[in-house]
Amino acid sequence: MRTDDLIKALDADARSTAMPLGSAWWIGAGVATVIAAVVFWLAIGPRTDIATAMQTMRFLAKFVFTTALAVSAFALIRALSTPGASTSRAAARMIAAPLLVAVAVVLELFAVPSTEWGTRLIGSNLVICLTFIPLIGIGPLAVFLAVLRYGAPTRPVLAGTVAGLLAGGLAATFYAAHCFDDSPLFVATWYTIAIAILAALGALGARLFVRW
């Protein structure tokens, strides 16, 4: 057998036995969720009045925001990790989470006296939010970067940034169950900054470890 034929045969065999990238992403998402859940429960856990809070729209709205970010980022990162895949539709859907938050902020500004805006913006858990969303999300981010290495992203830094957004959306979803600040003003500001930290770490991690 000629060398070229041997290389082609080995490549074909590797492709036939390797896990499909789509399956790798779903497994990675499952592992990341378990990691986030464990860190959340061991570190802070849900708020003490969660049963009462779940009856309010402002509390539930936080999960709408964070889940929308996680779902849209998951769709985009799967496309970014596959060479030649179209990313335009998935990228357009990324606007959903910030748009929902923006609408909620506008509604709150109309509903709440301006004298209370500052109090609701600062809240009572600012430092905890900026600490625990990155803490809960760092493990999932490592998982997502590992799956990116398994794929073949042609824009690794962008893919790493989206991995950070995905990890941030997942972490923020868990953290929202602990957070006593339900104001959209608080969420729009401090959740966004905490998630941006993970996005920056994702971009750096991809630059260092996902390049090929």
Secondary structure, DSSP 4 states (H G I P E B T S, - for coil): --HHHHHHHHHHHHHHHSPPHHHHHHHHHHHHHHHHHHHHHHHT-S-TTHHHHTTSHHHHHHHHHHHHHHHHHHHHHHHHTSTT---HHHHHHTTHHHHHHHHHHHHHHHHS-GGGHHHHHH-S-HHHHHHHHHHHHHHHHHHHHHHHHHS--SSHHHHHHHHHHHHHHHHHHHHTTT-S---HHHIIIIIHHHHHHHHHHHHHHHHHHT--
